[in-house]
């Protein structure tokens, strides 16, 4: 069975609620497709207006982060049940910016993964290496650790429904893109790692995205690779060009 492509926009810290609704209305006709899942991962304050604006379209809404507790004294955090109640279907976990600036670890990502599944949210778990790590030849060692710890305690059935986003840190927002060969090689390695943890059927089912300066020009070649099942798109997700990425064929 061919895996269905999933193309997600990560808006990061951009778009006021008013701007968000305008962007959704602009993009709605441009991202219409029956060939892929289309997800807008938006800042927390934009979730409710974006869910409303996306009604009746093929756009599904994701969050950019969430906490691993249901409720309590965690000022500034958002719980999984708040997300599901607002109409969220996906959640980005362990993005390199969260790891770098907000002290996320493989262990906290794992707690969030387990909690997301518990609430029926599909995690988009991010992994990726720095330029130094790539130059040291430890790319796969580093990413395998992120994947193995991130999926600790996750069942095969849950894992099959998850999304992994491979984003080389050196290619995020830099304009540098991993070559198609580099991206395919790592995504293949991630699939092999999932096969080791679970089995081949789970590895064949899980969707693996590439992220890191994906644009309308690079998308077709990347998405045509056997182990790349779509993209996690940053800056280009905020522009009409996102429609070209979604309809890459």
Phi, psi and omega in degrees: 000128180288139178284138178283132179295148175228121182242115185242139173262131174254105186286342184056212182266069180222152174083113170289166178306319180295313179297323182298315180296318178300316181295317179300316180296325177292316188279334185315305181291334185281333183259007180295124177199154174253001187265353183207158170276134181243124184233133172253112177264114193238160176303151186307319184291341181269349189303307186296312176297327180289318176304315181296313183293331184274354183305138178082359178250181178270006182281128171255151187251136178238161174259163182266353182184167171197164180264163185263014174246156182287319181193175176133195186276069180232072186309129176089353182266165180233133185267160180300322181289333173296319181294311183296322180296330180277353177100016180280141181248331185234157173215129176283130179233137174072029176301146184303330178290324176293320180293318185286314187264337188235023170059029175291143178236169175304323182291317179290326176298318179299317178299320180291322178303310182299318182291323179299312180299321180302329184256010177074019175269141177269116179282142168251095186272123184268144174214159180165157186252160175277170178297319179301314181297321178296316181293332179279353179077022182250017182311303186291325178300314183294313183291321177300322178294316178301317182289313184297317179287319180301325183263009179303124177082359178276133181285163179299320181297317178295314182301322182299332182267354183282168173236136173247134177248116176270115179231103175298124187301327181289353180249005183271116176069011183260347186086346176277138175240142172299148175296159179304321181295317179297315182297314180297319182300315181289318179298323176296317178298323178294318179297321178295323178296318178296321178297322178294316182292318185246264180197175184295324181298319179294317179297324180288335184272325186294142180261132182240120180262158167251140176223155179127091180058037174287134176218181184299330182283322185272337186303312186303315182291318180298311186289346179278351182290148186297333183250008179252115188254030180130196185218154168253110193253129180269254186310320183292345180285349182262007185232160177305334177305337180302328177298324179290324179293316180297318180260058190286340186291000000 
